[in-house]
Amino acid sequence: MNAFLLPQPLFPLGRTLITPGALDLLANFNQSPSSLLFRHASGDWGCVCEEDATANTSAVNDGSRILSAFSVGGFTTVWIITEADRSSTTILLPEEY
């Protein structure tokens, strides 16, 4: 039997949270919060600009805040923010920030 090994996360997520707006949006599009958290923790920053992607890559090593952005339903974006102290990661809509 071959085991499928998932890559190790690049950083700890801490406590994971989701706002009501983000939860509703993901549910409406049958999108799993866990799949987005996995992408975020694996270094897939989604649709952030090149400057933010570079900052995120540096943040993995220097302990700064990490922000990913993912398109849901082709027109709405959710953010995932991991705090600098790695105590928590939140999925939210930009207008909920």
C-alpha positions as CSV (number, residue, x, y, z in Angstrom):
1,M,0.0,0.0,0.0
2,N,1.3,3.4,-0.9
3,A,0.8,6.2,1.6
4,F,0.1,9.6,0.4
5,L,2.2,12.0,2.4
6,L,1.1,15.6,2.8
7,P,3.8,18.3,3.0
8,Q,4.5,19.6,6.5
9,P,3.2,23.1,7.1
10,L,5.7,25.9,6.9
11,F,4.5,27.5,10.1
12,P,2.1,26.9,12.9
13,L,-1.5,28.2,12.5
14,G,-2.2,28.5,16.2
15,R,-5.9,28.7,17.0
16,T,-8.0,28.7,13.8
17,L,-11.0,31.1,13.6
18,I,-13.5,32.0,10.9
19,T,-15.8,35.0,10.8
20,P,-19.6,34.5,10.1
21,G,-19.3,36.2,6.7
22,A,-16.5,34.0,5.6
23,L,-18.2,30.9,6.9
24,D,-21.4,31.7,5.0
25,L,-19.5,32.5,1.8
26,L,-17.5,29.3,1.8
27,A,-20.7,27.3,2.6
28,N,-22.6,28.9,-0.3
29,F,-19.8,27.8,-2.7
30,N,-19.2,24.4,-1.0
31,Q,-15.6,25.4,-0.3
32,S,-13.9,23.8,2.6
33,P,-12.1,26.1,5.1
34,S,-9.7,23.3,5.8
35,S,-8.5,23.2,2.1
36,L,-7.8,26.9,2.2
37,L,-5.9,26.6,5.5
38,F,-3.8,23.8,4.1
39,R,-2.9,25.9,1.0
40,H,-2.1,28.9,3.3
41,A,0.1,26.9,5.6
42,S,1.9,25.2,2.7
43,G,3.0,28.5,1.2
44,D,0.3,28.9,-1.5
45,W,-0.6,32.6,-0.9
46,G,-3.4,32.6,-3.4
47,C,-4.0,35.8,-5.4
48,V,-1.9,38.3,-3.4
49,C,0.4,40.6,-5.4
50,E,4.1,39.7,-5.9
51,E,5.2,42.1,-3.2
52,D,2.9,40.5,-0.6
53,A,3.9,37.0,-1.7
54,T,7.6,38.0,-1.1
55,A,6.7,39.5,2.2
56,N,4.9,36.3,3.2
57,T,7.8,34.1,2.2
58,S,10.1,36.3,4.4
59,A,7.5,36.2,7.2
60,V,7.8,32.4,7.4
61,N,11.4,32.9,8.6
62,D,11.2,36.2,10.5
63,G,8.0,35.7,12.3
64,S,5.9,38.5,10.7
65,R,2.2,38.3,10.0
66,I,1.2,36.2,7.0
67,L,-1.7,37.1,4.7
68,S,-3.1,34.9,1.9
69,A,-6.1,35.8,-0.3
70,F,-8.2,33.3,-2.2
71,S,-10.9,33.8,-4.8
72,V,-14.2,32.1,-3.9
73,G,-16.9,31.7,-6.5
74,G,-14.8,33.6,-9.0
75,F,-15.6,37.0,-7.7
76,T,-15.3,37.3,-3.9
77,T,-12.1,37.1,-2.0
78,V,-11.4,35.7,1.5
79,W,-8.4,36.5,3.5
80,I,-6.4,34.2,5.7
81,I,-4.3,36.0,8.3
82,T,-1.8,34.3,10.6
83,E,-0.7,36.5,13.4
84,A,3.0,37.3,13.9
85,D,3.2,35.4,17.2
86,R,1.5,32.4,15.4
87,S,-1.1,32.3,18.2
88,S,-4.0,32.3,15.7
89,T,-5.1,32.2,12.1
90,T,-8.3,33.8,10.9
91,I,-10.4,33.3,7.7
92,L,-12.3,36.5,7.0
93,L,-13.8,38.7,4.3
94,P,-11.8,41.9,3.6
95,E,-14.7,44.1,4.7
96,E,-14.6,42.2,8.1
97,Y,-11.0,43.3,8.8
